[in-house]
Amino acid sequence: MRCLGAMAAVLIWALATACGVAGDTEIVTTGVGVAAALPDYADVTLWIRASQKTATQSTETAAATYHQMVQRLEAIGIAPSDVLTQRFSVAQDWKEDDKGRPREFIGYITAHQLTIRVRDREKVGQVIDEAIAGGARSIDKIEFGSARADSAQRVALADAVRDAEERAGRVAKTSQQVARADFAFVSRRLQGQAPRHFGSPFSHTVMAYRA
């Protein structure tokens, strides 16, 4: 289960007029909200590598391996659109001497990193087997995620905002220095692991409360 947390800090500028105190008073509270989403897909990241004498031969070999792998994956229900390129590079390959210095030019290495979106989690093992059989050289990582992550994040954030506002309200009511709260702003930070298709955790500031 993927747990998504949100933290909201509410800052209230209050006019300290009830007791005749000059200047402004700040009340800062922090609220926490948590929501959970069960994973419903997996992302398998792997590499295709090819080494040949020329750059053309190297890239063509990598491309042929890619198409062969995609065909095998399509045969078990993985759509080609769910096979996404993350990185692609072509580099010279040198044989080093006993001191680690490049000495003899060997050829070119093409490296192609791919992420496969597996929408049926029961097929993760089968996808790995078919990818390796199709020519993939190594498995980099496997990450699980949920298509409902965005809605869970919104629930967690809303709960965090309400929690922070309630805390601020309680503090304001118990403070004899606070006569009127003008504005409150919510600074939100979503916490949790963020796979590529989720996007990264972020910070943002919005107006959230007016007394």
C-alpha positions as a Markdown table, in Angstrom:
| # | Residue | x | y | z |
|---|---|---|---|---|
| 1 | Met | 0.0 | 0.0 | 0.0 |
| 2 | Arg | 1.4 | 3.4 | -1.0 |
| 3 | Cys | 0.9 | 6.0 | 1.8 |
| 4 | Leu | 0.8 | 9.6 | 0.8 |
| 5 | Gly | 1.3 | 12.3 | 3.4 |
| 6 | Ala | 0.7 | 16.1 | 3.2 |
| 7 | Met | 1.8 | 18.7 | 5.6 |
| 8 | Ala | 0.3 | 22.2 | 5.7 |
| 9 | Ala | 1.6 | 25.1 | 7.6 |
| 10 | Val | -0.9 | 27.9 | 8.3 |
| 11 | Leu | 0.4 | 31.4 | 9.1 |
| 12 | Ile | -2.0 | 33.9 | 10.6 |
| 13 | Trp | -1.3 | 37.6 | 10.9 |
| 14 | Ala | -3.4 | 38.8 | 13.8 |
| 15 | Leu | -3.9 | 42.3 | 14.9 |
| 16 | Ala | -3.0 | 42.5 | 18.6 |
| 17 | Thr | -5.6 | 45.0 | 19.6 |
| 18 | Ala | -7.6 | 43.2 | 22.3 |
| 19 | Cys | -5.0 | 44.0 | 25.0 |
| 20 | Gly | -3.6 | 47.0 | 23.4 |
| 21 | Val | -0.4 | 45.3 | 22.3 |
| 22 | Ala | 1.3 | 47.2 | 19.5 |
| 23 | Gly | 2.5 | 45.4 | 16.4 |
| 24 | Asp | 1.4 | 42.2 | 14.7 |
| 25 | Thr | 1.4 | 38.7 | 16.1 |
| 26 | Glu | 2.0 | 35.6 | 14.1 |
| 27 | Ile | 0.5 | 32.2 | 14.8 |
| 28 | Val | 2.1 | 29.3 | 12.8 |
| 29 | Thr | 0.5 | 25.9 | 13.0 |
| 30 | Thr | 1.3 | 22.6 | 11.2 |
| 31 | Gly | -1.4 | 20.1 | 10.1 |
| 32 | Val | -0.9 | 16.6 | 8.8 |
| 33 | Gly | -3.0 | 14.5 | 6.5 |
| 34 | Val | -2.5 | 10.9 | 5.3 |
| 35 | Ala | -4.2 | 8.9 | 2.6 |
| 36 | Ala | -3.4 | 5.5 | 1.1 |
| 37 | Ala | -3.6 | 4.0 | -2.4 |
| 38 | Leu | -3.1 | 0.4 | -3.3 |
| 39 | Pro | -0.6 | -0.1 | -6.1 |
| 40 | Asp | -2.2 | -1.1 | -9.4 |
| 41 | Tyr | 0.8 | -1.2 | -11.7 |
| 42 | Ala | 4.5 | -1.8 | -11.7 |
| 43 | Asp | 7.3 | 0.0 | -13.7 |
| 44 | Val | 10.2 | -2.3 | -14.7 |
| 45 | Thr | 13.3 | -0.4 | -15.8 |
| 46 | Leu | 16.0 | -2.3 | -17.8 |
| 47 | Trp | 18.9 | -1.8 | -20.2 |
| 48 | Ile | 19.6 | -2.9 | -23.7 |
| 49 | Arg | 23.3 | -2.7 | -24.7 |
| 50 | Ala | 25.1 | -3.4 | -27.9 |
| 51 | Ser | 28.8 | -3.2 | -28.7 |
| 52 | Gln | 30.0 | -3.1 | -32.4 |
| 53 | Lys | 33.0 | -1.8 | -34.4 |
| 54 | Thr | 31.1 | 1.2 | -35.8 |
| 55 | Ala | 28.5 | 3.5 | -34.3 |
| 56 | Thr | 26.1 | 2.6 | -37.1 |
| 57 | Gln | 26.4 | -1.1 | -36.4 |
| 58 | Ser | 26.0 | -0.5 | -32.6 |
| 59 | Thr | 22.8 | 1.5 | -32.9 |
| 60 | Glu | 21.3 | -0.8 | -35.4 |
| 61 | Thr | 22.0 | -3.8 | -33.2 |
| 62 | Ala | 20.4 | -2.1 | -30.2 |
| 63 | Ala | 17.4 | -1.1 | -32.3 |
| 64 | Ala | 16.9 | -4.7 | -33.6 |
| 65 | Thr | 17.1 | -5.9 | -30.0 |
| 66 | Tyr | 14.5 | -3.3 | -28.9 |
| 67 | His | 12.1 | -4.3 | -31.6 |
| 68 | Gln | 12.5 | -8.0 | -30.8 |
| 69 | Met | 11.9 | -7.4 | -27.1 |
| 70 | Val | 8.8 | -5.3 | -27.8 |
| 71 | Gln | 7.4 | -8.0 | -30.0 |
| 72 | Arg | 7.8 | -10.6 | -27.2 |
| 73 | Leu | 6.2 | -8.2 | -24.7 |
| 74 | Glu | 3.3 | -7.5 | -27.0 |
| 75 | Ala | 2.6 | -11.2 | -27.2 |
| 76 | Ile | 2.0 | -11.3 | -23.5 |
| 77 | Gly | -0.3 | -8.3 | -23.5 |
| 78 | Ile | 2.1 | -5.3 | -23.0 |
| 79 | Ala | 1.3 | -2.5 | -25.4 |
| 80 | Pro | 4.2 | -0.9 | -27.3 |
| 81 | Ser | 3.0 | 2.5 | -25.9 |
| 82 | Asp | 3.8 | 1.2 | -22.4 |
| 83 | Val | 7.5 | 0.7 | -23.3 |
| 84 | Leu | 9.1 | 4.1 | -22.7 |
| 85 | Thr | 12.7 | 5.2 | -23.5 |
| 86 | Gln | 14.4 | 6.9 | -20.5 |
| 87 | Arg | 18.0 | 7.2 | -21.8 |
| 88 | Phe | 19.8 | 6.5 | -25.0 |
| 89 | Ser | 23.6 | 7.0 | -25.5 |
| 90 | Val | 26.4 | 6.0 | -27.8 |
| 91 | Ala | 30.0 | 6.0 | -26.5 |
| 92 | Gln | 33.4 | 4.9 | -27.6 |
| 93 | Asp | 34.7 | 1.7 | -26.1 |
| 94 | Trp | 38.5 | 1.6 | -25.2 |
| 95 | Lys | 40.6 | -1.3 | -23.9 |
| 96 | Glu | 42.6 | 0.1 | -21.0 |
| 97 | Asp | 46.2 | -0.8 | -20.1 |
| 98 | Asp | 47.3 | -2.0 | -16.6 |
| 99 | Lys | 47.3 | 1.6 | -15.4 |
| 100 | Gly | 43.7 | 2.2 | -16.4 |
| 101 | Arg | 44.7 | 4.4 | -19.4 |
| 102 | Pro | 42.8 | 4.1 | -22.7 |
| 103 | Arg | 45.1 | 2.3 | -25.1 |
| 104 | Glu | 43.2 | 0.3 | -27.8 |
| 105 | Phe | 40.0 | 1.5 | -29.5 |
| 106 | Ile | 37.5 | -1.4 | -29.6 |
| 107 | Gly | 34.4 | 0.1 | -31.1 |
| 108 | Tyr | 31.1 | 1.7 | -29.9 |
| 109 | Ile | 28.7 | 0.8 | -27.1 |
| 110 | Thr | 25.0 | 1.8 | -27.4 |
| 111 | Ala | 23.0 | 1.9 | -24.2 |
| 112 | His | 19.2 | 2.1 | -24.2 |
| 113 | Gln | 17.4 | 2.4 | -20.9 |
| 114 | Leu | 13.6 | 1.5 | -21.0 |
| 115 | Thr | 10.8 | 1.5 | -18.5 |
| 116 | Ile | 8.0 | -1.0 | -19.0 |
| 117 | Arg | 4.6 | -0.2 | -17.5 |
| 118 | Val | 3.1 | -3.5 | -16.3 |
| 119 | Arg | -0.6 | -2.8 | -15.6 |
| 120 | Asp | -1.2 | -6.4 | -14.4 |
| 121 | Arg | 1.1 | -6.8 | -11.4 |
| 122 | Glu | 0.9 | -10.6 | -11.7 |
| 123 | Lys | 2.8 | -10.4 | -14.9 |
| 124 | Val | 5.9 | -8.7 | -13.5 |
| 125 | Gly | 8.0 | -11.9 | -13.5 |
| 126 | Gln | 6.8 | -12.9 | -17.0 |
| 127 | Val | 7.7 | -9.5 | -18.3 |
| 128 | Ile | 11.2 | -9.7 | -17.0 |
| 129 | Asp | 11.6 | -13.2 | -18.4 |
| 130 | Glu | 10.4 | -12.1 | -21.9 |
| 131 | Ala | 12.5 | -8.9 | -21.8 |
| 132 | Ile | 15.7 | -10.9 | -21.0 |
| 133 | Ala | 14.8 | -13.5 | -23.6 |
| 134 | Gly | 14.3 | -10.7 | -26.1 |
| 135 | Gly | 17.8 | -9.3 | -25.6 |
| 136 | Ala | 17.7 | -7.0 | -22.5 |
| 137 | Arg | 21.0 | -7.1 | -20.7 |
| 138 | Ser | 20.1 | -6.1 | -17.1 |
| 139 | Ile | 17.2 | -5.2 | -14.8 |
| 140 | Asp | 17.7 | -1.8 | -13.2 |
| 141 | Lys | 14.7 | -1.5 | -10.8 |
| 142 | Ile | 11.1 | -2.3 | -10.2 |
| 143 | Glu | 8.7 | 0.3 | -8.7 |
| 144 | Phe | 5.1 | 0.0 | -7.9 |
| 145 | Gly | 2.5 | 2.8 | -8.2 |
| 146 | Ser | -1.1 | 3.7 | -8.2 |
| 147 | Ala | -3.2 | 5.5 | -10.9 |
| 148 | Arg | -5.2 | 6.9 | -7.9 |
| 149 | Ala | -2.2 | 8.6 | -6.4 |
| 150 | Asp | -3.3 | 12.1 | -7.4 |
| 151 | Ser | -6.7 | 11.8 | -5.8 |
| 152 | Ala | -5.1 | 10.3 | -2.6 |
| 153 | Gln | -2.7 | 13.3 | -2.5 |
| 154 | Arg | -5.6 | 15.7 | -2.8 |
| 155 | Val | -7.4 | 14.0 | 0.1 |
| 156 | Ala | -4.3 | 14.1 | 2.3 |
| 157 | Leu | -3.7 | 17.8 | 1.5 |
| 158 | Ala | -7.3 | 18.7 | 2.3 |
| 159 | Asp | -7.1 | 16.9 | 5.6 |
| 160 | Ala | -3.8 | 18.6 | 6.4 |
| 161 | Val | -5.2 | 22.1 | 5.6 |
| 162 | Arg | -8.3 | 21.4 | 7.8 |
| 163 | Asp | -6.0 | 20.2 | 10.6 |
| 164 | Ala | -3.7 | 23.2 | 10.4 |
| 165 | Glu | -6.7 | 25.6 | 10.3 |
| 166 | Glu | -8.3 | 24.0 | 13.4 |
| 167 | Arg | -5.1 | 24.2 | 15.3 |
| 168 | Ala | -4.6 | 27.8 | 14.4 |
| 169 | Gly | -8.2 | 28.6 | 15.4 |
| 170 | Arg | -7.7 | 27.0 | 18.8 |
| 171 | Val | -4.5 | 28.9 | 19.4 |
| 172 | Ala | -6.2 | 32.2 | 18.3 |
| 173 | Lys | -9.2 | 31.7 | 20.6 |
| 174 | Thr | -7.0 | 31.0 | 23.6 |
| 175 | Ser | -4.7 | 33.9 | 23.0 |
| 176 | Gln | -5.8 | 37.1 | 24.7 |
| 177 | Gln | -3.7 | 39.1 | 22.3 |
| 178 | Val | -5.6 | 38.2 | 19.1 |
| 179 | Ala | -8.5 | 40.3 | 18.2 |
| 180 | Arg | -8.9 | 39.7 | 14.5 |
| 181 | Ala | -7.2 | 37.3 | 12.1 |
| 182 | Asp | -6.8 | 38.8 | 8.6 |
| 183 | Phe | -5.3 | 36.2 | 6.3 |
| 184 | Ala | -3.9 | 32.8 | 6.5 |
| 185 | Phe | -1.7 | 31.1 | 3.8 |
| 186 | Val | -1.2 | 27.4 | 3.4 |
| 187 | Ser | 2.2 | 26.1 | 2.4 |
| 188 | Arg | 1.9 | 22.5 | 1.3 |
| 189 | Arg | 4.5 | 19.8 | 0.9 |
| 190 | Leu | 3.6 | 16.3 | -0.3 |
| 191 | Gln | 5.8 | 13.6 | 1.0 |
| 192 | Gly | 6.5 | 10.1 | -0.3 |
| 193 | Gln | 8.3 | 8.2 | -3.0 |
| 194 | Ala | 7.6 | 9.5 | -6.5 |
| 195 | Pro | 8.0 | 7.2 | -9.5 |
| 196 | Arg | 8.5 | 8.8 | -12.8 |
| 197 | His | 4.9 | 8.6 | -13.8 |
| 198 | Phe | 3.8 | 10.3 | -10.6 |
| 199 | Gly | 5.9 | 13.4 | -10.8 |
| 200 | Ser | 8.1 | 14.7 | -8.0 |
| 201 | Pro | 7.1 | 15.9 | -4.5 |
| 202 | Phe | 6.5 | 19.7 | -4.6 |
| 203 | Ser | 6.0 | 22.8 | -2.6 |
| 204 | His | 3.4 | 25.4 | -3.4 |
| 205 | Thr | 1.8 | 28.3 | -1.6 |
| 206 | Val | -1.9 | 29.2 | -1.8 |
| 207 | Met | -4.4 | 31.4 | 0.1 |
| 208 | Ala | -6.4 | 29.0 | 2.3 |
| 209 | Tyr | -8.2 | 30.8 | 5.1 |
| 210 | Arg | -9.8 | 34.1 | 5.9 |
| 211 | Ala | -11.2 | 34.7 | 9.4 |
